[in-house]
Amino acid sequence: MSRYRNAALFCLLALFWGGSFVAIEVGLDYYPPVLYAAYRFDVAALALISYVLLTQDGPFPRTRGDLAAIGFSGGLSVAANNALLFVGQQYTTSGIASITYSLVPIATAAVAAAWIGGADLDARGAVGVVLAFLGVGLVAQPDPANLGGGVAVGVGLIAIGVMAVAVGSVGLRTVDTSFSSVALTGWAMGFGAIAIHALSLGLGETQQLPVAAPRALVPLLFLGLVSSAVAYTIYFTLLDRLGPFEINLVSYVVPVVATVAGALLLAEPVTPFTVAGFAVIVAGFGLLKRREIADAAAGIRFPG
């Protein structure tokens, strides 16, 4: 029964995170991009911190390690990443943005190898990293005559955000914390929301309250409550049950959800280059994580 429960949670996580890219596309019609990202984490932080305060003992940060972890997660994985994602997605479709974002496990392995020494990154693993970034190039389809605009700009901004996530994730491994991962996520979202609001003001974006129209509020609430607060709670639950390798596989289901949802709900085009680029990224991941894949395959038992 627990296997089916975990599979159901995995599918929900892919659905919620895949749907977030479509929700961003819809909301960008109503909000300035950086302010929209800030609103997402206003909602998410309020929900998740409330949950932590009601359900956990010792939910407050107490040590320097706690503050450093909030800085890494909130400053890089939340603030820098989402500001770049929301701005970048103005130039891309939901599918292209999500495919670019599937670089996160690969970029994290590369940063870990450079920073703390990553066992994954031998010669063939390094080829896998290069292959994945070439796949992003296929997705972006850069036009040498128009490098100042279009999809390539959006993909470039999102890719920089991916690197921010990778640095934040690896930095998190270098500090010790005294509270749970869910509590850390809640406080990081709160700190990230404040940082994104400050960036929005600094960029001179028009500061406006969330629009009351359902088409504007629904994607915001979906992003804040479902794709952030609920989805991250599911993520940490599965991380404890399945481990980092299996849960990272969600990164390659999310683009499928986002691409299909974008095509069906927003009539977004799906080009052969997009599909080919995603296939190359998955191949790069397979090369990088070939040992874990072999171990997982060896552990499969068929009935009879």
VENTATA-V411099 format. One record per run of one state. SS is the DSSP state (H for helix, E for strand, L for the rest). FROM is the first residue (numbers start at 1). LEN is the number of residues. If there is no record, write none. Layout:
ss={SS;SS}
from={FROM;FROM}
len={LEN;LEN}
//
This chain:
ss={L;H;L;H;L;H;L;H;L;H;L;H;L;H;L;H;L;H;L;H;L;H;L;H;L;H;L;H;L}
from={1;2;28;33;56;64;89;94;102;104;116;123;141;144;147;151;174;181;203;214;243;244;249;251;267;272;289;290;299}
len={1;26;5;23;8;25;5;8;2;12;7;18;3;3;4;23;7;22;11;29;1;5;2;16;5;17;1;9;6}
//
